[in-house]
């Protein structure tokens, strides 16, 4: 995510606390937050995809997605 967008999220958050946001600004804030969350999730998935667990006996196991119970 671009730094300019992160700065805009922070700007809107400060304005929200200080004086409130218009309907248009609230929608922009929600869209930017969703984009930020999606970018963070993708980054985490990429990191986990390249992560290996090394067991005490020296075996290596890739991190796998677990099924929900």
C-alpha positions as CSV (number, residue, x, y, z in Angstrom):
1,X,0.0,0.0,0.0
2,X,1.3,3.4,-0.9
3,X,2.5,5.7,1.9
4,X,0.2,8.5,0.6
5,X,-2.9,6.3,1.3
6,X,-1.7,5.4,4.8
7,X,-1.1,9.1,5.5
8,X,-4.7,9.8,4.2
9,X,-6.1,7.1,6.6
10,X,-4.3,8.8,9.5
11,X,-5.4,12.3,8.4
12,X,-9.1,11.1,8.3
13,X,-8.7,9.4,11.7
14,X,-7.4,12.7,13.3
15,X,-10.2,14.7,11.6
16,X,-12.8,12.2,12.8
17,X,-11.7,12.6,16.4
18,X,-11.4,16.4,16.2
19,X,-14.5,17.5,14.3
20,X,-16.2,14.5,12.6
21,X,-16.3,13.4,9.0
22,X,-18.8,14.0,6.2
23,X,-20.6,11.1,4.7
24,X,-18.2,11.2,1.7
25,X,-15.1,11.2,4.0
26,X,-16.6,8.3,6.0
27,X,-17.0,6.2,2.8
28,X,-13.4,7.1,1.7
29,X,-12.1,6.1,5.2
30,X,-13.9,2.8,5.0
31,X,-12.6,2.0,1.5
32,X,-9.0,3.0,2.5
33,X,-9.2,0.9,5.7
34,X,-10.5,-2.2,3.7
35,X,-7.7,-1.8,1.2
36,X,-5.1,-1.5,4.1
37,X,-6.5,-4.6,5.8
38,X,-6.4,-6.6,2.5
39,X,-2.8,-5.5,1.9
40,X,-1.8,-6.6,5.4
41,X,-3.5,-10.0,5.0
42,X,-1.8,-10.6,1.6
43,X,1.5,-9.7,3.2
44,X,0.9,-12.1,6.0
45,X,-0.1,-14.9,3.7
46,X,3.1,-14.4,1.6
47,X,5.2,-14.5,4.7
48,X,3.6,-17.6,6.0
49,X,3.8,-19.3,2.6
50,X,7.6,-19.0,2.8
51,X,7.9,-20.0,6.5
52,X,9.3,-23.3,7.6
53,X,9.1,-24.9,11.1
54,X,12.3,-26.6,12.2
55,X,11.5,-29.3,14.7
56,X,14.0,-30.3,17.5
57,X,15.0,-33.5,15.5
58,X,16.0,-31.3,12.5
59,X,13.0,-32.0,10.3
60,X,11.5,-29.1,8.4
61,X,7.8,-28.6,7.8
62,X,6.2,-25.9,5.7
63,X,3.4,-23.9,7.4
64,X,0.1,-25.1,6.1
65,X,-3.4,-23.7,6.3
66,X,-5.5,-25.5,8.9
67,X,-9.1,-26.4,8.4
68,X,-11.6,-24.6,10.5
69,X,-13.3,-26.9,13.0
